[in-house]
Amino acid sequence: MKPSKNPLSHYDDAGRARMVDVSAKPATARTARARAFVRLSKQVLRALPDNPKGDPLEVARIAGIQAAKRTSELIPLCHPLPLSSVDVDLRVRRDGIEINTSAKTTGPTGVEMEALTAAAVAALTIYDMTKALDKGITIETVELLEKTGGKSGVFRKESSKIKK
């Protein structure tokens, strides 16, 4: 099969979905940072320390790390990557929880999806841990903030402010 000229590399020339062949790409250091925001009522924020299911922030941190490690099982065309680091930081804000994640690897493809998956699953876990108090919780602003490494180089999101 000839290489695809389609700019969306997960499709072949016939428009069929495919996993990109990265075997010829050199292994380089790669990083990615992502963010999500979970909007919570003041009532839910006040109740966080007393959650009978446990500390929602710590459970979400573990869930985010575990999700990053399993990204290729969740996103069909992602490559399994040997992650060297995943970090999930959760901060209580006046109207919710800000989640910042980072992932690192040395490999032939980037870790953007791992950082984004960590942020999204951590946000879903906050919802799961607090939904008994409020079904109106919203998950907002799941976004890539930065990625480094690889042929495309560095990407940094210019302006990313979570609405408060």
Contacts in CASP RR format, 6 or more apart in sequence:
PFRMAT RR
TARGET T0000
AUTHOR 0000-0000-0000
METHOD contacts of the structure
MODEL  1
MKPSKNPLSHYDDAGRARMVDVSAKPATARTARARAFVRLSKQVLRALPD
NPKGDPLEVARIAGIQAAKRTSELIPLCHPLPLSSVDVDLRVRRDGIEIN
TSAKTTGPTGVEMEALTAAAVAALTIYDMTKALDKGITIETVELLEKTGG
KSGVFRKESSKIKK
1 12 0 8 1.000
2 13 0 8 1.000
4 11 0 8 1.000
4 12 0 8 1.000
4 13 0 8 1.000
4 18 0 8 1.000
5 13 0 8 1.000
6 12 0 8 1.000
6 13 0 8 1.000
6 15 0 8 1.000
9 20 0 8 1.000
10 17 0 8 1.000
10 18 0 8 1.000
10 19 0 8 1.000
10 20 0 8 1.000
10 77 0 8 1.000
11 17 0 8 1.000
11 18 0 8 1.000
12 18 0 8 1.000
17 76 0 8 1.000
17 77 0 8 1.000
18 77 0 8 1.000
19 77 0 8 1.000
19 79 0 8 1.000
20 77 0 8 1.000
20 79 0 8 1.000
20 109 0 8 1.000
22 79 0 8 1.000
22 108 0 8 1.000
22 109 0 8 1.000
23 108 0 8 1.000
25 108 0 8 1.000
25 109 0 8 1.000
25 150 0 8 1.000
25 151 0 8 1.000
26 108 0 8 1.000
27 106 0 8 1.000
27 107 0 8 1.000
27 108 0 8 1.000
28 106 0 8 1.000
28 107 0 8 1.000
28 108 0 8 1.000
28 149 0 8 1.000
28 150 0 8 1.000
29 104 0 8 1.000
29 105 0 8 1.000
29 106 0 8 1.000
29 148 0 8 1.000
29 149 0 8 1.000
30 104 0 8 1.000
30 105 0 8 1.000
30 106 0 8 1.000
30 107 0 8 1.000
30 109 0 8 1.000
30 110 0 8 1.000
30 111 0 8 1.000
30 147 0 8 1.000
30 148 0 8 1.000
30 149 0 8 1.000
30 150 0 8 1.000
31 102 0 8 1.000
31 103 0 8 1.000
31 104 0 8 1.000
31 111 0 8 1.000
31 146 0 8 1.000
31 147 0 8 1.000
31 148 0 8 1.000
31 149 0 8 1.000
32 102 0 8 1.000
32 103 0 8 1.000
32 110 0 8 1.000
32 111 0 8 1.000
32 112 0 8 1.000
32 114 0 8 1.000
32 115 0 8 1.000
32 116 0 8 1.000
32 144 0 8 1.000
32 146 0 8 1.000
32 147 0 8 1.000
32 148 0 8 1.000
33 100 0 8 1.000
33 101 0 8 1.000
33 102 0 8 1.000
33 115 0 8 1.000
33 144 0 8 1.000
33 145 0 8 1.000
33 146 0 8 1.000
33 147 0 8 1.000
34 100 0 8 1.000
34 101 0 8 1.000
34 102 0 8 1.000
34 112 0 8 1.000
34 115 0 8 1.000
34 116 0 8 1.000
34 118 0 8 1.000
34 119 0 8 1.000
34 142 0 8 1.000
34 143 0 8 1.000
34 144 0 8 1.000
34 145 0 8 1.000
35 98 0 8 1.000
35 99 0 8 1.000
35 100 0 8 1.000
35 101 0 8 1.000
35 119 0 8 1.000
35 141 0 8 1.000
35 142 0 8 1.000
35 143 0 8 1.000
35 145 0 8 1.000
35 160 0 8 1.000
35 162 0 8 1.000
36 98 0 8 1.000
36 99 0 8 1.000
36 101 0 8 1.000
36 119 0 8 1.000
36 120 0 8 1.000
36 122 0 8 1.000
36 123 0 8 1.000
36 139 0 8 1.000
36 140 0 8 1.000
36 141 0 8 1.000
36 142 0 8 1.000
36 143 0 8 1.000
37 93 0 8 1.000
37 96 0 8 1.000
37 97 0 8 1.000
37 98 0 8 1.000
37 99 0 8 1.000
37 123 0 8 1.000
37 139 0 8 1.000
37 140 0 8 1.000
37 141 0 8 1.000
37 162 0 8 1.000
38 96 0 8 1.000
38 97 0 8 1.000
38 99 0 8 1.000
38 123 0 8 1.000
38 126 0 8 1.000
38 127 0 8 1.000
38 137 0 8 1.000
38 138 0 8 1.000
38 139 0 8 1.000
38 140 0 8 1.000
39 95 0 8 1.000
39 96 0 8 1.000
39 137 0 8 1.000
39 138 0 8 1.000
39 139 0 8 1.000
39 140 0 8 1.000
40 95 0 8 1.000
40 96 0 8 1.000
40 97 0 8 1.000
40 126 0 8 1.000
40 130 0 8 1.000
40 134 0 8 1.000
40 137 0 8 1.000
41 133 0 8 1.000
41 134 0 8 1.000
41 136 0 8 1.000
41 137 0 8 1.000
42 95 0 8 1.000
43 133 0 8 1.000
43 134 0 8 1.000
44 130 0 8 1.000
44 133 0 8 1.000
44 134 0 8 1.000
44 137 0 8 1.000
45 92 0 8 1.000
45 94 0 8 1.000
45 95 0 8 1.000
45 96 0 8 1.000
47 130 0 8 1.000
47 133 0 8 1.000
48 55 0 8 1.000
48 56 0 8 1.000
48 57 0 8 1.000
48 92 0 8 1.000
48 130 0 8 1.000
49 55 0 8 1.000
51 129 0 8 1.000
51 130 0 8 1.000
53 59 0 8 1.000
53 129 0 8 1.000
54 129 0 8 1.000
56 125 0 8 1.000
56 126 0 8 1.000
56 129 0 8 1.000
56 130 0 8 1.000
57 90 0 8 1.000
57 92 0 8 1.000
57 97 0 8 1.000
57 126 0 8 1.000
59 125 0 8 1.000
59 129 0 8 1.000
60 88 0 8 1.000
60 90 0 8 1.000
60 97 0 8 1.000
60 99 0 8 1.000
60 122 0 8 1.000
60 123 0 8 1.000
60 125 0 8 1.000
60 126 0 8 1.000
60 129 0 8 1.000
61 88 0 8 1.000
61 89 0 8 1.000
61 90 0 8 1.000
61 122 0 8 1.000
63 121 0 8 1.000
63 122 0 8 1.000
63 124 0 8 1.000
63 125 0 8 1.000
64 86 0 8 1.000
64 88 0 8 1.000
64 101 0 8 1.000
64 117 0 8 1.000
64 118 0 8 1.000
64 119 0 8 1.000
64 121 0 8 1.000
64 122 0 8 1.000
64 125 0 8 1.000
65 86 0 8 1.000
65 88 0 8 1.000
65 118 0 8 1.000
66 121 0 8 1.000
67 74 0 8 1.000
67 117 0 8 1.000
67 118 0 8 1.000
67 120 0 8 1.000
67 121 0 8 1.000
67 122 0 8 1.000
68 83 0 8 1.000
68 86 0 8 1.000
68 101 0 8 1.000
68 103 0 8 1.000
68 114 0 8 1.000
68 115 0 8 1.000
68 117 0 8 1.000
68 118 0 8 1.000
69 83 0 8 1.000
69 86 0 8 1.000
69 114 0 8 1.000
70 117 0 8 1.000
71 78 0 8 1.000
71 81 0 8 1.000
71 113 0 8 1.000
71 114 0 8 1.000
71 117 0 8 1.000
72 78 0 8 1.000
72 79 0 8 1.000
72 80 0 8 1.000
72 81 0 8 1.000
74 117 0 8 1.000
75 113 0 8 1.000
75 117 0 8 1.000
78 113 0 8 1.000
79 108 0 8 1.000
79 109 0 8 1.000
81 105 0 8 1.000
81 107 0 8 1.000
81 109 0 8 1.000
81 110 0 8 1.000
81 111 0 8 1.000
81 114 0 8 1.000
82 105 0 8 1.000
82 106 0 8 1.000
82 107 0 8 1.000
83 103 0 8 1.000
83 104 0 8 1.000
83 105 0 8 1.000
83 111 0 8 1.000
83 114 0 8 1.000
84 104 0 8 1.000
84 105 0 8 1.000
84 106 0 8 1.000
85 102 0 8 1.000
85 103 0 8 1.000
85 104 0 8 1.000
86 101 0 8 1.000
86 102 0 8 1.000
86 103 0 8 1.000
86 104 0 8 1.000
86 114 0 8 1.000
86 118 0 8 1.000
87 101 0 8 1.000
87 102 0 8 1.000
87 103 0 8 1.000
88 99 0 8 1.000
88 100 0 8 1.000
88 101 0 8 1.000
88 118 0 8 1.000
88 119 0 8 1.000
88 122 0 8 1.000
89 99 0 8 1.000
89 100 0 8 1.000
89 101 0 8 1.000
90 97 0 8 1.000
90 98 0 8 1.000
90 99 0 8 1.000
90 122 0 8 1.000
90 126 0 8 1.000
91 97 0 8 1.000
91 98 0 8 1.000
91 100 0 8 1.000
93 162 0 8 1.000
93 164 0 8 1.000
94 164 0 8 1.000
95 164 0 8 1.000
97 123 0 8 1.000
97 126 0 8 1.000
98 162 0 8 1.000
99 119 0 8 1.000
99 122 0 8 1.000
99 123 0 8 1.000
99 126 0 8 1.000
100 119 0 8 1.000
100 145 0 8 1.000
101 115 0 8 1.000
101 116 0 8 1.000
101 118 0 8 1.000
101 119 0 8 1.000
101 122 0 8 1.000
102 115 0 8 1.000
103 111 0 8 1.000
103 114 0 8 1.000
103 115 0 8 1.000
103 118 0 8 1.000
104 111 0 8 1.000
105 111 0 8 1.000
105 114 0 8 1.000
110 147 0 8 1.000
110 149 0 8 1.000
110 150 0 8 1.000
111 147 0 8 1.000
112 144 0 8 1.000
112 147 0 8 1.000
115 144 0 8 1.000
115 147 0 8 1.000
116 142 0 8 1.000
116 143 0 8 1.000
116 144 0 8 1.000
119 142 0 8 1.000
120 139 0 8 1.000
120 142 0 8 1.000
123 139 0 8 1.000
123 142 0 8 1.000
124 139 0 8 1.000
126 137 0 8 1.000
127 137 0 8 1.000
127 139 0 8 1.000
130 137 0 8 1.000
131 137 0 8 1.000
140 162 0 8 1.000
140 163 0 8 1.000
141 160 0 8 1.000
141 162 0 8 1.000
141 163 0 8 1.000
143 157 0 8 1.000
143 160 0 8 1.000
144 155 0 8 1.000
144 157 0 8 1.000
145 156 0 8 1.000
145 157 0 8 1.000
145 160 0 8 1.000
146 154 0 8 1.000
146 155 0 8 1.000
146 156 0 8 1.000
146 157 0 8 1.000
147 153 0 8 1.000
147 154 0 8 1.000
147 155 0 8 1.000
148 154 0 8 1.000
END
